[in-house]
Amino acid sequence: MTFTAAILVTGSEILMGRTTDTNSSFLARALDDHGVRVVRTLAVDDGEEAIVNGLRSLLALGVDLVITSGGLGPTHDDRTFAAVAAVVGHPLTLDREAFGVIDGIVAAFAAARGLDPAQFAAGNRKQATLPWGAAVLRPVGTAPGAIVAHGSSSIVVLPGPPVELTRMWADASRHPLLATILAAGAQPRRLVRIYGVPESRVGDVFAELGGDRAGTETTICASRSEVEVVIRHGHADGGAATSLVDGLRAAFGSAVFSEGPAPLEEIVLDALRTHGWTIATAESCTAGLVAARLADVPGCSDVLVGGVVAYANGVKEGLLGVSAGLIEREGAVSASCAEAMAIGVRDRLGADVGVSVTGIAGPDGGSDAKPVGLVYLHVVTPTGSRGIERRFHGPRENVRSWSVTAALHLVRLLARPE
């Protein structure tokens, strides 16, 4: 049996574009890991009527689970518990145990800052006022969450701050009220990740291979110039999934860079470790984003030496050793400059591998000869050197993000185990 869920994200700041919603993507992945299919995600403002209407519309889908995020704080515009109470028809009541826990948390906070805890009493009481009969989830910050039964569905109420939500979800997912829904586990799946191939071409090859067979369900998604193919299958249909994976691997060869979930930056670091190599970055238009992606991986310090953000030509010359004559002849955005930057950062920082990025991210600064989106990348290793030119289209943030991905893939290719 496949259970279903819907996600309700609350917050006027999300609808106004002032805050990016990461909670729904986290919850969707977490539910998928439990074999629960998310059928809809809805964002509404902070108004109680909007939250009530959102809850009712999602419950009307007949889902087993509705998860909300946000609206649990101490202020007047935190209205999620009131909306849930209105939907399930239960009164709001003070949970004295939760009130005591919140009082303790806030008292410690106030003492550490020399504040009078009494000034927080009204807000503490509000946060501990929940729909009657709710199962309380212990606060991660100061706001408790809750699980509320409603007919054949359950409503899980979680806080808005992503750090609080992810930690509270760990408790909620172990709660006995959700045991039946979350116990099944994820449907078996195979994963193929491809770089440098258009999504449409992957779709064409998938169709040429016969598409989904009995028992498989495939999704194809593009992001950061990478294409992820997820093939879900029944426990008895592994052979059909393997056949599709084999066909994709045969069609795309070295463009298939992973058949697992590890992020690209982790794959790159592991490849460098197989050689015992360290790496340093020299970045112009990406301004340190390549180094930042590598540094996102815990334990990267045994591989990542450091980096140089070299926006100005004087920095390229003074810190990386790029000659002024080269820049004058060919420009800071050129294959030769990228090569000199990679060699320079490798030598200056004492790394085994140097990777560089220089380009025109836009929206201004381009010309007919060197348009916005033109990027040069170069990697130098103890066993080889390679540079590439890329022309990306789109807004500045896309050019920079795609450049980082291209740089990491170039390192990966030159660091592949023999």
Contacts in CASP RR format, 6 or more apart in sequence:
PFRMAT RR
TARGET T0000
AUTHOR 0000-0000-0000
METHOD contacts of the structure
MODEL  1
MTFTAAILVTGSEILMGRTTDTNSSFLARALDDHGVRVVRTLAVDDGEEA
IVNGLRSLLALGVDLVITSGGLGPTHDDRTFAAVAAVVGHPLTLDREAFG
VIDGIVAAFAAARGLDPAQFAAGNRKQATLPWGAAVLRPVGTAPGAIVAH
GSSSIVVLPGPPVELTRMWADASRHPLLATILAAGAQPRRLVRIYGVPES
RVGDVFAELGGDRAGTETTICASRSEVEVVIRHGHADGGAATSLVDGLRA
AFGSAVFSEGPAPLEEIVLDALRTHGWTIATAESCTAGLVAARLADVPGC
SDVLVGGVVAYANGVKEGLLGVSAGLIEREGAVSASCAEAMAIGVRDRLG
ADVGVSVTGIAGPDGGSDAKPVGLVYLHVVTPTGSRGIERRFHGPRENVR
SWSVTAALHLVRLLARPE
1 184 0 8 1.000
2 35 0 8 1.000
2 36 0 8 1.000
2 37 0 8 1.000
3 35 0 8 1.000
3 36 0 8 1.000
3 37 0 8 1.000
3 64 0 8 1.000
3 65 0 8 1.000
3 181 0 8 1.000
3 184 0 8 1.000
4 36 0 8 1.000
4 37 0 8 1.000
4 38 0 8 1.000
4 39 0 8 1.000
4 61 0 8 1.000
4 62 0 8 1.000
4 63 0 8 1.000
4 64 0 8 1.000
4 65 0 8 1.000
5 31 0 8 1.000
5 36 0 8 1.000
5 37 0 8 1.000
5 38 0 8 1.000
5 39 0 8 1.000
5 63 0 8 1.000
5 64 0 8 1.000
5 65 0 8 1.000
5 66 0 8 1.000
5 67 0 8 1.000
5 181 0 8 1.000
6 38 0 8 1.000
6 39 0 8 1.000
6 40 0 8 1.000
6 41 0 8 1.000
6 42 0 8 1.000
6 58 0 8 1.000
6 61 0 8 1.000
6 63 0 8 1.000
6 65 0 8 1.000
6 66 0 8 1.000
6 67 0 8 1.000
7 23 0 8 1.000
7 24 0 8 1.000
7 27 0 8 1.000
7 28 0 8 1.000
7 38 0 8 1.000
7 40 0 8 1.000
7 41 0 8 1.000
7 42 0 8 1.000
7 66 0 8 1.000
7 67 0 8 1.000
7 68 0 8 1.000
7 69 0 8 1.000
8 42 0 8 1.000
8 43 0 8 1.000
8 44 0 8 1.000
8 51 0 8 1.000
8 54 0 8 1.000
8 55 0 8 1.000
8 58 0 8 1.000
8 66 0 8 1.000
8 67 0 8 1.000
8 68 0 8 1.000
8 69 0 8 1.000
9 21 0 8 1.000
9 23 0 8 1.000
9 24 0 8 1.000
9 41 0 8 1.000
9 42 0 8 1.000
9 43 0 8 1.000
9 44 0 8 1.000
9 68 0 8 1.000
9 69 0 8 1.000
9 70 0 8 1.000
10 43 0 8 1.000
10 44 0 8 1.000
10 45 0 8 1.000
10 46 0 8 1.000
10 50 0 8 1.000
10 51 0 8 1.000
10 68 0 8 1.000
10 69 0 8 1.000
10 70 0 8 1.000
10 71 0 8 1.000
10 80 0 8 1.000
10 160 0 8 1.000
11 19 0 8 1.000
11 43 0 8 1.000
11 44 0 8 1.000
11 45 0 8 1.000
11 46 0 8 1.000
11 70 0 8 1.000
11 71 0 8 1.000
12 45 0 8 1.000
12 46 0 8 1.000
12 47 0 8 1.000
12 77 0 8 1.000
13 19 0 8 1.000
14 20 0 8 1.000
14 21 0 8 1.000
14 43 0 8 1.000
15 43 0 8 1.000
15 44 0 8 1.000
15 45 0 8 1.000
21 43 0 8 1.000
22 162 0 8 1.000
23 69 0 8 1.000
23 70 0 8 1.000
23 158 0 8 1.000
23 160 0 8 1.000
23 162 0 8 1.000
23 165 0 8 1.000
24 41 0 8 1.000
24 43 0 8 1.000
24 69 0 8 1.000
26 162 0 8 1.000
26 165 0 8 1.000
26 166 0 8 1.000
26 169 0 8 1.000
27 38 0 8 1.000
27 67 0 8 1.000
27 69 0 8 1.000
27 165 0 8 1.000
27 169 0 8 1.000
28 38 0 8 1.000
28 41 0 8 1.000
30 169 0 8 1.000
30 173 0 8 1.000
31 37 0 8 1.000
31 38 0 8 1.000
31 65 0 8 1.000
31 67 0 8 1.000
32 38 0 8 1.000
32 186 0 8 1.000
33 185 0 8 1.000
33 186 0 8 1.000
34 173 0 8 1.000
34 181 0 8 1.000
34 182 0 8 1.000
34 183 0 8 1.000
34 184 0 8 1.000
34 185 0 8 1.000
34 186 0 8 1.000
35 184 0 8 1.000
35 185 0 8 1.000
35 186 0 8 1.000
35 187 0 8 1.000
36 64 0 8 1.000
36 65 0 8 1.000
36 181 0 8 1.000
36 182 0 8 1.000
36 184 0 8 1.000
39 61 0 8 1.000
39 63 0 8 1.000
40 58 0 8 1.000
40 61 0 8 1.000
40 63 0 8 1.000
42 54 0 8 1.000
42 57 0 8 1.000
42 58 0 8 1.000
44 50 0 8 1.000
44 51 0 8 1.000
44 53 0 8 1.000
44 54 0 8 1.000
46 71 0 8 1.000
46 77 0 8 1.000
46 78 0 8 1.000
46 79 0 8 1.000
47 77 0 8 1.000
47 79 0 8 1.000
48 79 0 8 1.000
48 82 0 8 1.000
48 83 0 8 1.000
48 86 0 8 1.000
51 68 0 8 1.000
51 79 0 8 1.000
51 80 0 8 1.000
51 83 0 8 1.000
52 83 0 8 1.000
52 86 0 8 1.000
52 87 0 8 1.000
55 66 0 8 1.000
55 68 0 8 1.000
55 83 0 8 1.000
55 84 0 8 1.000
55 87 0 8 1.000
55 155 0 8 1.000
56 87 0 8 1.000
58 66 0 8 1.000
59 66 0 8 1.000
59 87 0 8 1.000
59 150 0 8 1.000
59 153 0 8 1.000
59 155 0 8 1.000
62 152 0 8 1.000
62 153 0 8 1.000
63 153 0 8 1.000
64 152 0 8 1.000
64 153 0 8 1.000
64 154 0 8 1.000
64 181 0 8 1.000
65 153 0 8 1.000
65 154 0 8 1.000
65 155 0 8 1.000
65 156 0 8 1.000
65 178 0 8 1.000
65 181 0 8 1.000
66 153 0 8 1.000
66 154 0 8 1.000
66 155 0 8 1.000
66 156 0 8 1.000
67 155 0 8 1.000
67 156 0 8 1.000
67 158 0 8 1.000
68 80 0 8 1.000
68 84 0 8 1.000
68 155 0 8 1.000
68 156 0 8 1.000
68 157 0 8 1.000
68 158 0 8 1.000
69 158 0 8 1.000
69 159 0 8 1.000
69 160 0 8 1.000
69 165 0 8 1.000
70 78 0 8 1.000
70 80 0 8 1.000
70 158 0 8 1.000
70 159 0 8 1.000
70 160 0 8 1.000
70 165 0 8 1.000
71 77 0 8 1.000
71 78 0 8 1.000
71 79 0 8 1.000
71 80 0 8 1.000
71 159 0 8 1.000
71 160 0 8 1.000
72 78 0 8 1.000
72 80 0 8 1.000
72 81 0 8 1.000
72 127 0 8 1.000
72 143 0 8 1.000
72 144 0 8 1.000
72 145 0 8 1.000
72 157 0 8 1.000
72 158 0 8 1.000
72 159 0 8 1.000
72 160 0 8 1.000
73 123 0 8 1.000
73 126 0 8 1.000
73 127 0 8 1.000
73 142 0 8 1.000
73 143 0 8 1.000
73 159 0 8 1.000
74 120 0 8 1.000
74 122 0 8 1.000
74 123 0 8 1.000
74 124 0 8 1.000
74 126 0 8 1.000
74 127 0 8 1.000
74 142 0 8 1.000
74 143 0 8 1.000
75 123 0 8 1.000
78 126 0 8 1.000
78 127 0 8 1.000
78 143 0 8 1.000
80 157 0 8 1.000
81 92 0 8 1.000
81 129 0 8 1.000
81 130 0 8 1.000
81 131 0 8 1.000
81 146 0 8 1.000
81 157 0 8 1.000
82 92 0 8 1.000
84 131 0 8 1.000
84 134 0 8 1.000
84 146 0 8 1.000
84 148 0 8 1.000
84 155 0 8 1.000
84 157 0 8 1.000
85 91 0 8 1.000
85 92 0 8 1.000
85 130 0 8 1.000
85 131 0 8 1.000
85 132 0 8 1.000
87 150 0 8 1.000
87 155 0 8 1.000
88 131 0 8 1.000
88 148 0 8 1.000
88 149 0 8 1.000
88 150 0 8 1.000
88 155 0 8 1.000
89 131 0 8 1.000
90 131 0 8 1.000
90 132 0 8 1.000
90 133 0 8 1.000
90 134 0 8 1.000
90 148 0 8 1.000
91 131 0 8 1.000
91 132 0 8 1.000
92 129 0 8 1.000
92 130 0 8 1.000
92 131 0 8 1.000
92 132 0 8 1.000
93 129 0 8 1.000
93 130 0 8 1.000
93 131 0 8 1.000
93 132 0 8 1.000
93 133 0 8 1.000
94 125 0 8 1.000
94 128 0 8 1.000
94 129 0 8 1.000
95 128 0 8 1.000
95 129 0 8 1.000
95 130 0 8 1.000
95 134 0 8 1.000
95 136 0 8 1.000
95 144 0 8 1.000
96 128 0 8 1.000
97 136 0 8 1.000
98 127 0 8 1.000
98 128 0 8 1.000
98 130 0 8 1.000
98 136 0 8 1.000
98 139 0 8 1.000
98 144 0 8 1.000
99 124 0 8 1.000
99 125 0 8 1.000
99 128 0 8 1.000
100 128 0 8 1.000
101 138 0 8 1.000
101 139 0 8 1.000
101 144 0 8 1.000
102 124 0 8 1.000
102 127 0 8 1.000
102 128 0 8 1.000
102 139 0 8 1.000
102 142 0 8 1.000
102 143 0 8 1.000
102 144 0 8 1.000
103 117 0 8 1.000
103 121 0 8 1.000
103 124 0 8 1.000
105 139 0 8 1.000
105 141 0 8 1.000
105 142 0 8 1.000
106 117 0 8 1.000
106 120 0 8 1.000
106 124 0 8 1.000
106 142 0 8 1.000
107 117 0 8 1.000
109 115 0 8 1.000
109 142 0 8 1.000
110 116 0 8 1.000
110 117 0 8 1.000
110 119 0 8 1.000
110 120 0 8 1.000
111 117 0 8 1.000
124 142 0 8 1.000
127 139 0 8 1.000
127 142 0 8 1.000
127 143 0 8 1.000
127 144 0 8 1.000
128 144 0 8 1.000
130 136 0 8 1.000
130 144 0 8 1.000
130 145 0 8 1.000
130 146 0 8 1.000
131 146 0 8 1.000
131 148 0 8 1.000
133 148 0 8 1.000
134 146 0 8 1.000
134 147 0 8 1.000
134 148 0 8 1.000
134 157 0 8 1.000
135 146 0 8 1.000
135 147 0 8 1.000
135 148 0 8 1.000
135 175 0 8 1.000
135 177 0 8 1.000
136 144 0 8 1.000
136 145 0 8 1.000
136 146 0 8 1.000
137 144 0 8 1.000
137 145 0 8 1.000
137 146 0 8 1.000
137 147 0 8 1.000
137 157 0 8 1.000
137 158 0 8 1.000
137 168 0 8 1.000
137 171 0 8 1.000
137 172 0 8 1.000
137 175 0 8 1.000
138 144 0 8 1.000
138 168 0 8 1.000
138 171 0 8 1.000
139 145 0 8 1.000
140 159 0 8 1.000
140 163 0 8 1.000
140 164 0 8 1.000
140 167 0 8 1.000
140 168 0 8 1.000
141 159 0 8 1.000
141 161 0 8 1.000
141 164 0 8 1.000
143 159 0 8 1.000
143 164 0 8 1.000
145 157 0 8 1.000
145 158 0 8 1.000
145 159 0 8 1.000
145 168 0 8 1.000
145 172 0 8 1.000
146 156 0 8 1.000
146 157 0 8 1.000
147 154 0 8 1.000
147 155 0 8 1.000
147 156 0 8 1.000
147 157 0 8 1.000
147 172 0 8 1.000
147 175 0 8 1.000
147 177 0 8 1.000
147 178 0 8 1.000
148 154 0 8 1.000
148 155 0 8 1.000
148 157 0 8 1.000
149 155 0 8 1.000
149 177 0 8 1.000
154 177 0 8 1.000
154 178 0 8 1.000
154 181 0 8 1.000
156 172 0 8 1.000
156 178 0 8 1.000
158 164 0 8 1.000
158 165 0 8 1.000
158 168 0 8 1.000
158 169 0 8 1.000
158 172 0 8 1.000
159 165 0 8 1.000
159 168 0 8 1.000
172 178 0 8 1.000
173 182 0 8 1.000
187 232 0 8 1.000
187 233 0 8 1.000
187 234 0 8 1.000
188 232 0 8 1.000
188 233 0 8 1.000
188 234 0 8 1.000
188 235 0 8 1.000
188 238 0 8 1.000
188 241 0 8 1.000
189 230 0 8 1.000
189 231 0 8 1.000
189 232 0 8 1.000
189 233 0 8 1.000
189 241 0 8 1.000
190 230 0 8 1.000
190 231 0 8 1.000
190 233 0 8 1.000
190 238 0 8 1.000
190 241 0 8 1.000
190 242 0 8 1.000
190 244 0 8 1.000
190 245 0 8 1.000
190 259 0 8 1.000
191 228 0 8 1.000
191 229 0 8 1.000
191 230 0 8 1.000
191 231 0 8 1.000
191 258 0 8 1.000
191 259 0 8 1.000
191 260 0 8 1.000
191 261 0 8 1.000
192 228 0 8 1.000
192 229 0 8 1.000
192 231 0 8 1.000
192 245 0 8 1.000
192 248 0 8 1.000
192 249 0 8 1.000
192 256 0 8 1.000
192 259 0 8 1.000
193 226 0 8 1.000
193 227 0 8 1.000
193 228 0 8 1.000
193 229 0 8 1.000
193 256 0 8 1.000
193 257 0 8 1.000
193 258 0 8 1.000
193 259 0 8 1.000
193 260 0 8 1.000
194 202 0 8 1.000
194 226 0 8 1.000
194 227 0 8 1.000
194 228 0 8 1.000
194 229 0 8 1.000
194 248 0 8 1.000
194 252 0 8 1.000
194 255 0 8 1.000
194 256 0 8 1.000
194 257 0 8 1.000
195 225 0 8 1.000
195 226 0 8 1.000
195 227 0 8 1.000
195 255 0 8 1.000
195 257 0 8 1.000
195 405 0 8 1.000
195 409 0 8 1.000
196 225 0 8 1.000
196 226 0 8 1.000
196 227 0 8 1.000
196 255 0 8 1.000
196 409 0 8 1.000
197 227 0 8 1.000
197 252 0 8 1.000
197 255 0 8 1.000
198 227 0 8 1.000
199 220 0 8 1.000
199 221 0 8 1.000
199 222 0 8 1.000
199 227 0 8 1.000
202 220 0 8 1.000
202 227 0 8 1.000
202 229 0 8 1.000
202 248 0 8 1.000
202 252 0 8 1.000
203 220 0 8 1.000
205 247 0 8 1.000
205 248 0 8 1.000
205 251 0 8 1.000
205 252 0 8 1.000
206 218 0 8 1.000
206 220 0 8 1.000
206 229 0 8 1.000
206 244 0 8 1.000
206 248 0 8 1.000
209 243 0 8 1.000
209 244 0 8 1.000
209 247 0 8 1.000
209 248 0 8 1.000
209 251 0 8 1.000
211 218 0 8 1.000
211 244 0 8 1.000
212 218 0 8 1.000
213 237 0 8 1.000
213 240 0 8 1.000
213 243 0 8 1.000
213 244 0 8 1.000
214 237 0 8 1.000
214 240 0 8 1.000
215 233 0 8 1.000
215 234 0 8 1.000
215 237 0 8 1.000
215 240 0 8 1.000
216 231 0 8 1.000
216 232 0 8 1.000
216 233 0 8 1.000
216 234 0 8 1.000
216 237 0 8 1.000
216 240 0 8 1.000
216 241 0 8 1.000
216 244 0 8 1.000
217 231 0 8 1.000
217 232 0 8 1.000
217 233 0 8 1.000
218 229 0 8 1.000
218 230 0 8 1.000
218 231 0 8 1.000
218 232 0 8 1.000
218 244 0 8 1.000
219 229 0 8 1.000
219 230 0 8 1.000
219 232 0 8 1.000
220 227 0 8 1.000
220 228 0 8 1.000
220 229 0 8 1.000
221 227 0 8 1.000
221 228 0 8 1.000
221 230 0 8 1.000
222 228 0 8 1.000
224 401 0 8 1.000
224 402 0 8 1.000
224 405 0 8 1.000
225 402 0 8 1.000
225 405 0 8 1.000
225 406 0 8 1.000
226 257 0 8 1.000
226 264 0 8 1.000
226 405 0 8 1.000
229 248 0 8 1.000
231 241 0 8 1.000
231 244 0 8 1.000
231 245 0 8 1.000
233 239 0 8 1.000
233 240 0 8 1.000
233 241 0 8 1.000
245 259 0 8 1.000
248 256 0 8 1.000
249 256 0 8 1.000
254 413 0 8 1.000
257 264 0 8 1.000
257 267 0 8 1.000
257 409 0 8 1.000
257 412 0 8 1.000
258 264 0 8 1.000
258 267 0 8 1.000
262 270 0 8 1.000
263 296 0 8 1.000
263 297 0 8 1.000
264 293 0 8 1.000
264 405 0 8 1.000
264 408 0 8 1.000
264 409 0 8 1.000
264 412 0 8 1.000
265 293 0 8 1.000
265 294 0 8 1.000
265 296 0 8 1.000
265 297 0 8 1.000
265 300 0 8 1.000
265 408 0 8 1.000
266 297 0 8 1.000
267 412 0 8 1.000
268 294 0 8 1.000
268 408 0 8 1.000
268 411 0 8 1.000
268 412 0 8 1.000
268 415 0 8 1.000
269 294 0 8 1.000
269 297 0 8 1.000
269 300 0 8 1.000
269 303 0 8 1.000
269 304 0 8 1.000
271 411 0 8 1.000
271 412 0 8 1.000
271 415 0 8 1.000
271 416 0 8 1.000
271 417 0 8 1.000
272 278 0 8 1.000
272 279 0 8 1.000
272 303 0 8 1.000
272 352 0 8 1.000
272 353 0 8 1.000
272 411 0 8 1.000
272 415 0 8 1.000
273 302 0 8 1.000
273 303 0 8 1.000
274 415 0 8 1.000
274 417 0 8 1.000
275 352 0 8 1.000
275 382 0 8 1.000
275 415 0 8 1.000
275 417 0 8 1.000
276 352 0 8 1.000
277 303 0 8 1.000
277 351 0 8 1.000
277 352 0 8 1.000
277 353 0 8 1.000
277 381 0 8 1.000
277 382 0 8 1.000
277 415 0 8 1.000
278 302 0 8 1.000
278 303 0 8 1.000
278 304 0 8 1.000
278 305 0 8 1.000
278 350 0 8 1.000
278 351 0 8 1.000
278 352 0 8 1.000
278 353 0 8 1.000
279 294 0 8 1.000
279 303 0 8 1.000
279 304 0 8 1.000
279 305 0 8 1.000
279 351 0 8 1.000
279 352 0 8 1.000
279 353 0 8 1.000
279 354 0 8 1.000
279 355 0 8 1.000
279 411 0 8 1.000
280 304 0 8 1.000
280 305 0 8 1.000
280 306 0 8 1.000
280 307 0 8 1.000
280 308 0 8 1.000
280 345 0 8 1.000
280 346 0 8 1.000
280 348 0 8 1.000
280 349 0 8 1.000
280 350 0 8 1.000
280 351 0 8 1.000
280 353 0 8 1.000
280 354 0 8 1.000
280 355 0 8 1.000
281 288 0 8 1.000
281 290 0 8 1.000
281 291 0 8 1.000
281 294 0 8 1.000
281 306 0 8 1.000
281 307 0 8 1.000
281 308 0 8 1.000
281 345 0 8 1.000
281 354 0 8 1.000
281 355 0 8 1.000
281 356 0 8 1.000
281 357 0 8 1.000
281 407 0 8 1.000
282 307 0 8 1.000
282 308 0 8 1.000
282 310 0 8 1.000
282 320 0 8 1.000
282 341 0 8 1.000
282 342 0 8 1.000
282 344 0 8 1.000
282 345 0 8 1.000
282 354 0 8 1.000
282 355 0 8 1.000
282 356 0 8 1.000
282 357 0 8 1.000
283 289 0 8 1.000
283 290 0 8 1.000
283 291 0 8 1.000
283 307 0 8 1.000
283 308 0 8 1.000
283 309 0 8 1.000
283 310 0 8 1.000
283 356 0 8 1.000
283 357 0 8 1.000
283 358 0 8 1.000
284 309 0 8 1.000
284 310 0 8 1.000
284 311 0 8 1.000
284 316 0 8 1.000
284 332 0 8 1.000
284 333 0 8 1.000
284 341 0 8 1.000
284 356 0 8 1.000
284 357 0 8 1.000
284 358 0 8 1.000
284 359 0 8 1.000
285 357 0 8 1.000
285 358 0 8 1.000
285 359 0 8 1.000
285 360 0 8 1.000
285 361 0 8 1.000
285 375 0 8 1.000
285 399 0 8 1.000
285 400 0 8 1.000
285 403 0 8 1.000
286 357 0 8 1.000
286 361 0 8 1.000
286 400 0 8 1.000
286 403 0 8 1.000
286 404 0 8 1.000
286 407 0 8 1.000
287 309 0 8 1.000
287 311 0 8 1.000
287 400 0 8 1.000
288 307 0 8 1.000
288 309 0 8 1.000
289 400 0 8 1.000
289 401 0 8 1.000
289 403 0 8 1.000
289 404 0 8 1.000
290 355 0 8 1.000
290 357 0 8 1.000
290 404 0 8 1.000
290 407 0 8 1.000
290 408 0 8 1.000
291 304 0 8 1.000
291 306 0 8 1.000
291 307 0 8 1.000
293 404 0 8 1.000
293 408 0 8 1.000
294 300 0 8 1.000
294 303 0 8 1.000
294 304 0 8 1.000
294 408 0 8 1.000
295 304 0 8 1.000
305 349 0 8 1.000
305 350 0 8 1.000
305 351 0 8 1.000
306 349 0 8 1.000
306 351 0 8 1.000
307 345 0 8 1.000
307 349 0 8 1.000
308 315 0 8 1.000
308 319 0 8 1.000
308 320 0 8 1.000
308 345 0 8 1.000
308 348 0 8 1.000
308 349 0 8 1.000
309 315 0 8 1.000
310 316 0 8 1.000
310 319 0 8 1.000
310 320 0 8 1.000
310 341 0 8 1.000
313 322 0 8 1.000
313 324 0 8 1.000
313 327 0 8 1.000
313 332 0 8 1.000
316 322 0 8 1.000
316 327 0 8 1.000
316 332 0 8 1.000
316 337 0 8 1.000
316 340 0 8 1.000
316 341 0 8 1.000
317 323 0 8 1.000
317 324 0 8 1.000
317 327 0 8 1.000
319 348 0 8 1.000
320 340 0 8 1.000
320 341 0 8 1.000
320 344 0 8 1.000
320 345 0 8 1.000
320 348 0 8 1.000
321 340 0 8 1.000
321 344 0 8 1.000
321 348 0 8 1.000
322 337 0 8 1.000
322 340 0 8 1.000
322 341 0 8 1.000
322 344 0 8 1.000
323 340 0 8 1.000
326 336 0 8 1.000
326 337 0 8 1.000
326 340 0 8 1.000
327 337 0 8 1.000
330 336 0 8 1.000
330 337 0 8 1.000
331 337 0 8 1.000
332 358 0 8 1.000
333 358 0 8 1.000
333 359 0 8 1.000
333 360 0 8 1.000
333 370 0 8 1.000
333 374 0 8 1.000
333 375 0 8 1.000
333 376 0 8 1.000
334 358 0 8 1.000
334 376 0 8 1.000
335 376 0 8 1.000
335 378 0 8 1.000
335 387 0 8 1.000
335 389 0 8 1.000
337 358 0 8 1.000
337 376 0 8 1.000
338 356 0 8 1.000
338 357 0 8 1.000
338 358 0 8 1.000
338 376 0 8 1.000
338 377 0 8 1.000
338 378 0 8 1.000
338 387 0 8 1.000
339 356 0 8 1.000
339 378 0 8 1.000
339 380 0 8 1.000
339 385 0 8 1.000
339 387 0 8 1.000
341 356 0 8 1.000
341 358 0 8 1.000
341 378 0 8 1.000
342 354 0 8 1.000
342 355 0 8 1.000
342 356 0 8 1.000
342 378 0 8 1.000
342 379 0 8 1.000
342 380 0 8 1.000
342 385 0 8 1.000
343 354 0 8 1.000
343 380 0 8 1.000
344 354 0 8 1.000
345 351 0 8 1.000
345 354 0 8 1.000
345 355 0 8 1.000
345 356 0 8 1.000
346 352 0 8 1.000
346 353 0 8 1.000
346 354 0 8 1.000
346 380 0 8 1.000
352 381 0 8 1.000
352 382 0 8 1.000
353 379 0 8 1.000
353 380 0 8 1.000
353 381 0 8 1.000
353 382 0 8 1.000
353 411 0 8 1.000
353 414 0 8 1.000
353 415 0 8 1.000
354 379 0 8 1.000
354 380 0 8 1.000
354 381 0 8 1.000
355 377 0 8 1.000
355 378 0 8 1.000
355 379 0 8 1.000
355 380 0 8 1.000
355 407 0 8 1.000
355 410 0 8 1.000
355 411 0 8 1.000
356 376 0 8 1.000
356 377 0 8 1.000
356 378 0 8 1.000
356 379 0 8 1.000
356 407 0 8 1.000
357 375 0 8 1.000
357 376 0 8 1.000
357 377 0 8 1.000
357 403 0 8 1.000
357 404 0 8 1.000
357 407 0 8 1.000
358 375 0 8 1.000
358 376 0 8 1.000
359 373 0 8 1.000
359 374 0 8 1.000
359 375 0 8 1.000
359 376 0 8 1.000
359 403 0 8 1.000
360 366 0 8 1.000
360 370 0 8 1.000
360 371 0 8 1.000
360 372 0 8 1.000
360 373 0 8 1.000
360 374 0 8 1.000
360 375 0 8 1.000
360 399 0 8 1.000
361 372 0 8 1.000
361 373 0 8 1.000
361 396 0 8 1.000
361 399 0 8 1.000
361 400 0 8 1.000
361 403 0 8 1.000
362 372 0 8 1.000
362 373 0 8 1.000
362 396 0 8 1.000
362 399 0 8 1.000
363 372 0 8 1.000
363 395 0 8 1.000
363 396 0 8 1.000
364 372 0 8 1.000
365 372 0 8 1.000
366 372 0 8 1.000
366 374 0 8 1.000
371 391 0 8 1.000
372 399 0 8 1.000
373 390 0 8 1.000
373 391 0 8 1.000
373 392 0 8 1.000
373 393 0 8 1.000
373 394 0 8 1.000
373 399 0 8 1.000
374 389 0 8 1.000
374 390 0 8 1.000
374 391 0 8 1.000
375 389 0 8 1.000
375 390 0 8 1.000
375 391 0 8 1.000
375 392 0 8 1.000
375 399 0 8 1.000
375 403 0 8 1.000
375 406 0 8 1.000
376 387 0 8 1.000
376 388 0 8 1.000
376 389 0 8 1.000
376 390 0 8 1.000
377 387 0 8 1.000
377 388 0 8 1.000
377 390 0 8 1.000
377 403 0 8 1.000
377 406 0 8 1.000
377 407 0 8 1.000
377 410 0 8 1.000
378 385 0 8 1.000
378 386 0 8 1.000
378 387 0 8 1.000
378 388 0 8 1.000
378 410 0 8 1.000
379 385 0 8 1.000
379 386 0 8 1.000
379 387 0 8 1.000
379 407 0 8 1.000
379 410 0 8 1.000
379 411 0 8 1.000
379 414 0 8 1.000
381 414 0 8 1.000
381 415 0 8 1.000
383 414 0 8 1.000
384 414 0 8 1.000
386 410 0 8 1.000
386 413 0 8 1.000
386 414 0 8 1.000
387 410 0 8 1.000
388 406 0 8 1.000
388 410 0 8 1.000
390 402 0 8 1.000
390 403 0 8 1.000
390 406 0 8 1.000
392 398 0 8 1.000
392 399 0 8 1.000
392 402 0 8 1.000
392 403 0 8 1.000
END
